[in-house]
Amino acid sequence: MARVELNLPEQFYFTTALTVRFTDLNVGSHVGNDQMIALLSEARSRFLHHFEIEDWRDQGLNLLITDLMATYKKSAWGRNILQFDVGVMDFNKYGGDIIFRVTRPATGDLIVLAKTGFVFINTATSKIAPLPERFRELFPDAI
């Protein structure tokens, strides 16, 4: 199988740090891919909270993740502090991509590049809803 290559633009709007816990480690004593997905999900949740996007549920909208692509560059180990830079790109009629760059600030190592596709859904009908204009307005430089 050919390797996946992710080339992400410099469109990061939010940064957060997470410490790798013992429970994030696999039998090889590094962060397993399943736990990296959990860490990415936590970073995404913080990003959405920072921009108050999660509060849109009160207005009948929710954000649904449709896919995930990740490329692992280096291993992360227990007690590493990882920096998650989070952004958005590739808007379409219903959603776009949330992008991630994960680094280890202590060494400058790039750990993971990832992106998750998303769409908005109407919580009352469970049907895909158009990308809210105010979402586009939050990230005017996103391509």
N, C-alpha and C positions, 0 to 999 in steps of 0.2 A: 504494500500500500504506500502511496506517495505521502510524504510528510505535509502536514498542513502548514501554510505560511500566513501569518497575520501581519499586515502592515497597517498600523493604526496611526491616524493623524494626531497631532498635538492638540487635542480638543478636550482636555481634562478640566472639569469645573469644580471638582471636589477631591479632597484628600483626607484619608483617615488611616490610623495605625491600629493593627491588631497583633497581639502576642500569640505565637504558636503555643498551644497547650499540649500537655502530654497526651490527651485524648485525641489530638489531631494526627498523631504519629501512627505509621503502619509498622509492619514487622521489620522493615528496613530502617526503622528509627528516623524516618523523614516524613514530611506531610504527604499523606496519600491523596490520590486524585479526588476521591470522594470528599475528603475533608477540605481540600482546596476549593471545591465547589461550594461547600458550606461557608467558607471564609469569604468567597466572592459574593455569596448571597447576603451575608452580614454587611459587607461593604455597600452593596446595592441598597439594602434597607436603610443604611445611614444616609446615603446619597438622597434617596427619596424623601426621607424625613427632613433633611437639611433644606430641601427646596419645597417642603410641605406638599409634595405630590401625593403622599399616602393619605392625606386628608381629603382627597377628592372622592374617596369612597362615600363620604356624606352626600356627595352630589351625584351619586349613581354611577361613578366610574371606578374601574380597577385596572391595574396594569398586570398583564399576564405574560410570563416568559414563554417564548415559543421554541427556542433552540439555544445551544451553547457551543462555542468553539474555543478551545484553549490550546496554547502551545507552552510546554514546560521547558524552561531554559536552564534552570539550576534547581537544586534541592533546597528545601527549607527545613530547618531542624528545630527541635524543642527549644522553647524560650526565645527564639528569634523574634524580633520585632519587625513586622512587615508593613510597608507603606503601600496602600491601595489608592492609586489615582483613578478616578472614575469620570467618565464623560459620556457623550452621546454622539451618534452620527447616523447617516443614511436614513433620514426621515422619509416616510412614505405616507400614503393616505391614512393608514391605521396605526402606525407605530414607527419602529426604527431599531437601532442597536444601542445597547449600553456597553461601553468599552471599559476595559480595565488594564492597567499596567501595575504589576506587583513587583516591588523591589525590596531589597534588604538594605536600609539606609546605612547600617554600620559598615558595610563593605562596598556599597554601590552596585551590587549584583542585581541583574534583572532575573526575576524568578519565573514569572508567568505573564503572558499576554493573553487576553481573553475578550470575547464579546458574547453578549446574549441578545437575541432578538426579542422584541416585545411588541405587543399590541395592547390597545385599550379595549376593555369590554364594558358593556352596559350591565350593571349588576342586576337590574330588574329583569332583563330579557336574556342574559347570558350570551348576547350576540356581540360581535366585534363592532366597535364604535369608532368614528373618525378620530384621528389624532387631534386633541384639543388645541385650538389656536394659542391659548395661553401657555401650553407646553412649548410650542415653537418660540414664543416670546421670551421664555426663560433662557433659551440657548440660541440666540440669534446668529452666532458665528458657526453653528454646527452645519456641516455639509452632508 
